[in-house]
Amino acid sequence: MTIISISLNEKLLGELDTLKEDMGFSGRSDVIRAAARMLIDENKQEKEIDGVVNAVLFIIHSQKVEDKVTEIKHDYEDIINTQIHSHLKEENCLEMFILEGNGLRIKEMAHNFRKRGKWNYLKLIVF
């Protein structure tokens, strides 16, 4: 097995250790491998999106990056049925986009959010 090094801040390392204990992983490497597998699987599922679909895109972000959200969402008004914006604690916001349209456009929208911002959470669910 190949060995790699990663850098984590103390908060993330603590959360990783808590996850290891809570979920019964034998070590940090097992947690990282499981997370990598989940991300790879999510990427594969997203690549398979085709045709006209419905989807929900959830984003949690700092209020400081609200301008990036606005900038990106204006490029995708053709597939956004509904957008819900809610203020959360600690100066964070939740965006929920209910989408309908071409799967390629929906994938493109999610990709643009991923590459253009530092989000606390981003999840695309397609059905």
N, C-alpha and C positions, 0 to 999 in steps of 0.2 A: 504494500500500500504506500502511495506517495504521501510525504509529509509536507504540509504547507504552513506558513505563519500568517496570522492575521492580527490586526491591532483593534482592540476594543476599549472604549472608555470604561471607567469604573461602574457607571450606572448600567450599561449594557452587559458587562461581565456579571454583575450581581443578578440581573434579570435572567441571564443564561443559567447561572448556578441554581437559582430558584426553580426555573423550568426543569432543569435536570432532576432536582429532588422531587418536585411535584409530579412529574410524569414518569419517574423511575428509570431514567436513562443511567447507564453505567458510568458515563463520563461526558465531558464537554464535547469531545469529538463526535460522539453519537448524536448529540443535540444538533451540532453543526451539519452533520451528514443528513439528518432527518429534515432540517430546514432547507438544505440545498435540494433534496429530492422533491419537497413540496413546491418550491419555486420553479424547478424544472418542469414538474407536472402541470402547474398553472400556466406556464409559458406554452407548453404543448397544446393544452386545451384551448388557449387563446388563438393559437395559430390555426386551429381547425374551424374557427368561426367563419361561416359562409352564408350568403343569401341575406334575406331580410330577417332580422332578429329583434327581440326585446332584450334589454339589459338594464342593470342598475349599477351605477358607478358611485362608490362611497369614497370620500376624501376627508381626512381630518388634517387640518393645517393651522399654523399660527396666523393670527389676524394680520401679521406683518406682510404676509404674501398674498393677501386678498387681490391685489392688482394682477398677479399672475393668473389667478383663477378666472378673473373677469376677461383678461386678454385671450385666454385659450377658449373659454366657453363661447365667445362671440364667433369663433370660426366654425362652430358645430351646432348652430341654432337649427339647422335642417333636421337633426336627429334627436334634439332635446325636446321631449314632451313636457317634462316638468323638472324644475330645479327647486330644491328645498335647502335653505341656508339657515343654520341655527348656531347661536353663540353657545359655547361650552365654557367650562371653568378654565382657569389659567390662561385666559386670552387666546383660546383655540376656537376654531369654527368647524362645523360639520357641513359638508356639501353632499347632497344626494341628488344625482341626476338620474331621471327615469328616461331611458333612451329607446328609440324605435327607428330602425332603418337598416341601411346596408351594413352588413357585418364588418366590411373593410373600413368603413368610416368610424364605426364604434371602436374597433381595434386601434385605429389611428388616433382617435381622441384620447384613449387610455394611454397610449404610447407617448403622446405629446405631454400629458400631465406627468408621466413618470420621468421623462427626461428634462423637464423644464422647472422642476421645483423640488424643494425639500419638504416632503409631506410626512406627517406623523404616521399616516395610514392611508393606503390606497388599495381598493379592492373592486374588481370588475366581476360581476356575476351576470352570465348570459343564459337566457332560456328561450 
